[in-house]
Amino acid sequence: MSILSWRVVPAAIVIAVFIAVGIASLGALFLVQTDEGSWLTVLSAPYIWRLLSFSLWQAFLSTVISIGFAIPLTSVLLHRQFIGRDLLLQLFSLSLVVPTLVAILGIVVIYGRYGLLSTFLQGIGVEVDIPLYGLFGILLAHVFFNMPLAVRILMQSCTLIPASQLRLSYQLGFSRWHVFRWIEWPYMKKSLPSIFMLIFMLCFSSFAVVLSLGGGPKSSTLEVAIYQALRYEFDIPKASLLSILQVAVCSLVAFFVYRFTPMVWQDLSLTTNQIDHTKDSSVSKIIDMSILTLALLFLLPPFVAIFTPAFSMLFIETLLAKPTWLAVWISIKIALPSMLLCLIIAFSFATVARFFIGKSIVSQRSWYWLANTLEHSGNIILMIPSLVMATGLFLLLYPLGLSFEFGYYVIVWVNAVMTLPFVLRVLLPTLYQQERRYHFLYTALKIRGWKKFKLEWPLIRASVGQASAYAVILSLGDMGVIALFGSQELLSLPLYLFQLIGSYRLEQGACIAVLLIGICLILFYFCTHFIGGKNARY
Amino acid sequence: MLDIDLHYSWQQKGGVHTNVFRSHYKAHIGEGLTSILGKSGEGKSTLLTLLGGFVQGRGSIQYYGRELIKLAPDERPVTNLFQQDNLFPQLTVWQNIAIGLSNSLRLTDAQMQTVNWALERTKLTAYANSKPDELSGGQAQRVAIARAISRAAVGDSSSKKSILLLDEPFSALDPKLRMDMMLLVKELTQQLSLTTLLVSHFPDEVKTIGGQFLLIEGGSVVLQDSVELLSAENIPVALHTYLK
């Protein structure tokens, strides 16, 4: 029996292309024509080490603060029922897909020098200069993005708490503190290493935030330096060296993720607990309320602030302007093919992985490792920041005479590949489950290929809908590769927004932000409801 | 004496239809061991969940004249043993028992002695410092029993947790070990004067351990008698239907 069946060959080819392009773009970084001296010169420059140490330091601080806030907030959200709780949780799930630039704009509008907070404080006679541009601004934005992400993952970990343990805690009369200490904390603790690594990696390779709020070379990171080396200095050896440095650090972090993160298994005994019998007290109520209020005060204003221009004439003017609709068209022209490409790659991964799961079920030998490896190889993308991948592709295409002109295709490819880990995370568990449950039935009834897909569609469409929504929105809001390849002819909404923020046209920027969010919501609704069906999850 | 007169209804989702399952449990349960028999889905575990206070039923649960229905789970004189996850994996065996007496694990001398006594009674003294994942299935369930008896042993008559509810906690064990555990429960029930309710799917094992039994069908107690009836030649129709 051959290892691969001919039925999965097309999917295997897609995976092979995906891996080959990845390896080729990384290889291109190493093969840049440069003499040893220039590498050493670049490496020995104190500037590089300052960049590296600042990148690490801001990522570390951002991660610690995000998780530090997320832990008590998760506990509060697990215990307290209040009006708007579900809305808040949905807002948290959206944090992953809200275009970075939109949130940055919201932060600037609230915390900027002439922002609402400063104006309010001046109004009550308090003179405070909020140092938004620099480390403080970067931390503020990173916590704004990553704290909700941490809360979401922590809440997911806590759903693994067996119902009987919670019942036990009610029977033993645990107080609010004891439920946290003896039940929630051990479960949260298990997922902390992976959350730490994930957020650290996201912050370490953060681009748009540092570019917008860094405020200058003092607060710059490797990712921004790569962009500057390519876009402004056109120093290819320097860009490739910085990219290699970036990949090296990310790989090291990723190694720790997979080496030291314990697997968190789903408990099958889960049942929903309808009544929370935890002993309550005034002190715990006050503490919980304070935590919640702080979180709301931090998270909500930037979102609310960007919607205020929606009621002005400027909004209509901006909406009717030609550049706006050109940017909308470019954004959609990038996002839809990117989503399609991402789904093709993801389904190819799923097809091959399912084939090996099926093989494990019927044969003595376990092929699960191969299915897991395939799943992880999709995740490996997280080690290679989008800008680095784009740089590699640029270096590949440059000798062929195809560089910035070929930008559109590079953007579509990189966006598709960068959203892959998120899409795989949504799609694979559902598809794996189908294979495990119905493998024998499929084999006995000879249900394969398209017939199998049609049969499964009602069961998997919710996941496909959610995966599509992630893919299209992440691509639509991307402000990574487009910054490198973008031009006046290739100006997407996020890039247009970046230019407006950069020229302090905040009100007009807010209009674009509202438009961008509107398009995101429409596409999100379309994907989850039309592709996902009525059982769509959010 | 445990007097139950409880109503509870819930929605059962099956395909496109949603049925409302209505239960009404009425029984007078004496001290000692009472096994709960019945087919799957008839409402055996629901009865224990109601008695534990994890879901709120209507009616009355009286234990020696004391009304329990309005009490929170921790205020009831009850200890539940579930099918699984009865232990906190991050705590040692000793701590898992102690947490039943003090949530902060700050124990008085008397409470410490009770924990040690419970360890001895369940033959777990050698495992006091082990973590649950180092134990076998039977040992892990013995720890849960040790916690239950330590709760039943301390305090005055109103604070003692002398109702023990076992929802198939030994179902994952092999038949020999399961029997050993049931005999241990029987012995402790007699020695500590507990009121123990044990859900079982094995009428033969129930015959061996003796005591009373309740037969549950469609959310109601349709029969209550001594387990000797299970071996009798002429048995009621409901029991016959269940046993065939």
HADDOCK unambig.tbl for C-alpha pairs under 7 A between the chains (distance, minus, plus):
assign (segid A and resid 162 and name CA) (segid B and resid 85 and name CA) 6.81 0.50 0.50
assign (segid A and resid 164 and name CA) (segid B and resid 82 and name CA) 6.58 0.50 0.50
assign (segid A and resid 164 and name CA) (segid B and resid 85 and name CA) 6.14 0.50 0.50
assign (segid A and resid 164 and name CA) (segid B and resid 86 and name CA) 6.92 0.50 0.50
assign (segid A and resid 165 and name CA) (segid B and resid 85 and name CA) 6.09 0.50 0.50
assign (segid A and resid 165 and name CA) (segid B and resid 86 and name CA) 6.51 0.50 0.50
assign (segid A and resid 167 and name CA) (segid B and resid 54 and name CA) 6.74 0.50 0.50
assign (segid A and resid 170 and name CA) (segid B and resid 73 and name CA) 5.76 0.50 0.50
assign (segid A and resid 170 and name CA) (segid B and resid 74 and name CA) 5.81 0.50 0.50
assign (segid A and resid 171 and name CA) (segid B and resid 73 and name CA) 4.67 0.50 0.50
assign (segid A and resid 171 and name CA) (segid B and resid 74 and name CA) 4.03 0.50 0.50
assign (segid A and resid 172 and name CA) (segid B and resid 74 and name CA) 5.34 0.50 0.50
assign (segid A and resid 172 and name CA) (segid B and resid 100 and name CA) 5.83 0.50 0.50
assign (segid A and resid 173 and name CA) (segid B and resid 74 and name CA) 4.64 0.50 0.50
assign (segid A and resid 174 and name CA) (segid B and resid 103 and name CA) 6.18 0.50 0.50
assign (segid A and resid 178 and name CA) (segid B and resid 103 and name CA) 6.74 0.50 0.50
assign (segid A and resid 277 and name CA) (segid B and resid 72 and name CA) 6.99 0.50 0.50
